[in-house]
């Protein structure tokens, strides 16, 4: 049960990208906005400036589709994990918080690769690689791994950054081809952590 009384009928709501976990925005909900959000699975706030319910994206089309929600231990704050459709901020940024870079870009890259798997196009490198088969994808991971080691031992820092980037990209493609995700790998690594 959410305690709307503590905040004079409003509770703060933190919205996070469900895949990258980046904080997208902060808004406020009253009970009616909370009910509408649960029913429609689109984030709806109570706008303090408009003094009415406001579904994020109602004008722009940049909705926040609810994937899950969590209520804090004091029952007076909501965390919503959502799938954004387009930029979240009215400025056109992915987040209302002007962060220097997307700290979880690997998860965003995984989302892009997944999209290329689901909607293949001739121009897509991912699609061309997939057409060559699992063996070629695995071979590319091996090649990029060797090139990363060579760059670390005998080349510049820029070369190492570029080769490591290629390695991670091809590894994400290989994982997707095998039906795995970075989440699977992260959970495995977390289970090993003592």
PLY file of the C-alpha trace (Angstrom):
ply
format ascii 1.0
element vertex 194
property float x
property float y
property float z
element edge 193
property int vertex1
property int vertex2
end_header
0.00 0.00 0.00
1.43 3.36 -1.01
1.30 6.11 1.59
0.00 9.11 -0.37
-0.76 11.02 2.83
2.88 11.72 3.75
3.32 13.96 0.71
-0.08 15.66 0.82
-1.50 13.27 -1.75
1.60 12.98 -3.95
4.51 10.56 -4.01
7.76 10.91 -5.97
8.24 8.45 -8.82
11.65 7.60 -10.22
11.55 6.19 -13.75
14.41 3.99 -14.86
15.09 2.39 -18.26
14.29 -1.29 -17.67
17.24 -2.47 -19.74
20.03 0.03 -19.18
18.88 1.00 -15.65
19.59 4.64 -16.49
17.45 7.06 -14.49
15.20 8.75 -17.03
13.13 11.17 -14.98
11.42 12.04 -11.72
7.75 12.89 -11.46
4.89 12.78 -8.96
1.77 10.65 -8.77
-1.43 10.91 -6.84
-3.66 7.86 -6.32
-5.54 8.46 -9.56
-2.32 8.68 -11.60
-1.06 5.50 -9.92
-4.27 3.64 -10.79
-4.15 4.82 -14.41
-0.49 3.81 -14.68
-1.29 0.31 -13.42
-4.32 -0.08 -15.70
-2.79 1.26 -18.93
0.85 0.21 -18.31
1.94 3.70 -19.42
3.50 6.05 -16.88
1.02 8.75 -15.86
1.92 11.55 -13.48
0.02 14.24 -11.69
1.34 17.45 -13.23
1.74 20.07 -10.55
2.02 22.85 -13.14
-0.99 21.73 -15.22
-2.89 20.57 -12.12
-4.12 17.44 -13.92
-3.14 13.89 -14.86
-0.48 13.76 -17.53
0.52 10.59 -19.36
4.14 10.88 -20.41
4.13 10.92 -24.20
0.51 11.97 -24.63
1.61 14.79 -26.97
5.01 13.60 -28.24
4.29 9.88 -28.54
7.36 9.21 -26.35
5.53 6.97 -23.90
7.11 5.14 -20.98
5.75 1.57 -21.02
5.78 0.04 -17.54
7.77 -3.18 -17.23
7.84 -3.39 -13.42
7.49 -1.25 -10.35
8.87 -1.30 -6.84
7.74 0.55 -3.74
10.36 1.66 -1.23
10.58 0.47 2.36
8.69 3.52 3.70
5.95 3.06 1.10
6.18 6.67 -0.02
8.29 6.46 -3.19
7.81 4.43 -6.38
10.51 3.14 -8.72
9.17 2.30 -12.18
11.26 0.38 -14.67
9.97 1.32 -18.10
10.64 0.89 -21.78
10.95 4.34 -23.30
9.60 5.04 -26.77
11.99 7.70 -28.00
13.65 10.34 -25.85
12.25 10.88 -22.37
13.13 14.53 -21.89
11.24 17.36 -23.60
14.66 18.63 -24.77
15.08 15.50 -26.92
17.59 13.84 -24.57
17.22 10.21 -23.57
17.13 11.27 -19.90
16.02 14.40 -18.06
19.33 14.18 -16.20
22.14 15.57 -18.32
24.68 12.81 -17.74
27.97 12.93 -19.60
27.38 9.59 -21.33
25.15 6.57 -21.01
26.96 4.58 -18.32
25.13 1.46 -19.42
25.64 1.83 -23.16
26.54 -1.86 -23.49
22.94 -2.63 -22.57
21.75 -0.04 -25.08
24.01 -1.64 -27.69
22.48 -5.01 -26.86
19.05 -3.47 -27.47
20.23 -2.20 -30.88
21.62 -5.63 -31.80
18.35 -7.27 -30.71
16.42 -4.84 -32.91
18.66 -5.71 -35.87
17.98 -9.42 -35.24
14.24 -8.84 -35.11
14.14 -6.40 -38.06
16.95 -7.42 -40.41
17.91 -5.10 -43.27
20.41 -5.51 -46.06
22.39 -2.47 -44.86
22.90 -3.90 -41.37
26.34 -5.31 -40.55
24.69 -7.49 -37.89
22.40 -8.99 -40.53
25.26 -9.62 -42.96
27.27 -11.29 -40.18
24.32 -13.48 -39.21
23.86 -14.59 -42.80
27.39 -15.99 -42.68
26.42 -18.24 -39.75
27.37 -19.02 -36.17
30.88 -20.17 -37.07
31.70 -16.81 -38.68
30.29 -14.88 -35.72
32.37 -16.98 -33.29
35.43 -16.55 -35.52
34.99 -12.75 -35.40
34.93 -12.87 -31.59
38.18 -14.85 -31.66
39.80 -12.47 -34.15
38.80 -9.42 -32.13
40.05 -11.08 -28.93
43.48 -11.66 -30.48
43.55 -8.10 -31.89
42.69 -6.76 -28.42
45.62 -8.66 -26.89
48.00 -7.41 -29.61
46.81 -3.83 -29.11
47.31 -4.14 -25.34
50.86 -5.41 -25.77
52.18 -3.47 -28.75
49.90 -0.65 -29.87
48.45 2.64 -28.64
45.76 3.16 -26.03
43.41 4.29 -28.82
44.05 1.02 -30.68
43.30 -0.94 -27.53
40.05 0.98 -26.95
38.95 0.36 -30.56
39.82 -3.35 -30.50
38.16 -3.89 -27.12
35.05 -2.12 -28.46
35.01 -4.43 -31.50
35.41 -7.45 -29.21
32.48 -6.45 -26.98
30.27 -5.69 -29.97
30.93 -9.07 -31.60
30.50 -10.86 -28.28
27.04 -9.28 -27.90
26.14 -10.49 -31.40
27.39 -14.00 -30.56
25.44 -14.10 -27.29
22.26 -13.02 -29.10
22.81 -15.64 -31.82
22.98 -18.26 -29.06
19.86 -16.90 -27.33
21.77 -15.40 -24.41
21.96 -11.87 -23.05
24.24 -9.61 -21.05
21.77 -10.08 -18.19
22.55 -13.81 -18.20
26.27 -13.09 -18.07
25.84 -10.44 -15.34
23.81 -12.84 -13.19
26.46 -15.52 -13.63
29.23 -13.10 -12.66
27.21 -11.89 -9.68
26.69 -15.47 -8.49
30.48 -15.98 -8.56
31.13 -12.87 -6.48
31.95 -13.71 -2.87
0 1
1 2
2 3
3 4
4 5
5 6
6 7
7 8
8 9
9 10
10 11
11 12
12 13
13 14
14 15
15 16
16 17
17 18
18 19
19 20
20 21
21 22
22 23
23 24
24 25
25 26
26 27
27 28
28 29
29 30
30 31
31 32
32 33
33 34
34 35
35 36
36 37
37 38
38 39
39 40
40 41
41 42
42 43
43 44
44 45
45 46
46 47
47 48
48 49
49 50
50 51
51 52
52 53
53 54
54 55
55 56
56 57
57 58
58 59
59 60
60 61
61 62
62 63
63 64
64 65
65 66
66 67
67 68
68 69
69 70
70 71
71 72
72 73
73 74
74 75
75 76
76 77
77 78
78 79
79 80
80 81
81 82
82 83
83 84
84 85
85 86
86 87
87 88
88 89
89 90
90 91
91 92
92 93
93 94
94 95
95 96
96 97
97 98
98 99
99 100
100 101
101 102
102 103
103 104
104 105
105 106
106 107
107 108
108 109
109 110
110 111
111 112
112 113
113 114
114 115
115 116
116 117
117 118
118 119
119 120
120 121
121 122
122 123
123 124
124 125
125 126
126 127
127 128
128 129
129 130
130 131
131 132
132 133
133 134
134 135
135 136
136 137
137 138
138 139
139 140
140 141
141 142
142 143
143 144
144 145
145 146
146 147
147 148
148 149
149 150
150 151
151 152
152 153
153 154
154 155
155 156
156 157
157 158
158 159
159 160
160 161
161 162
162 163
163 164
164 165
165 166
166 167
167 168
168 169
169 170
170 171
171 172
172 173
173 174
174 175
175 176
176 177
177 178
178 179
179 180
180 181
181 182
182 183
183 184
184 185
185 186
186 187
187 188
188 189
189 190
190 191
191 192
192 193
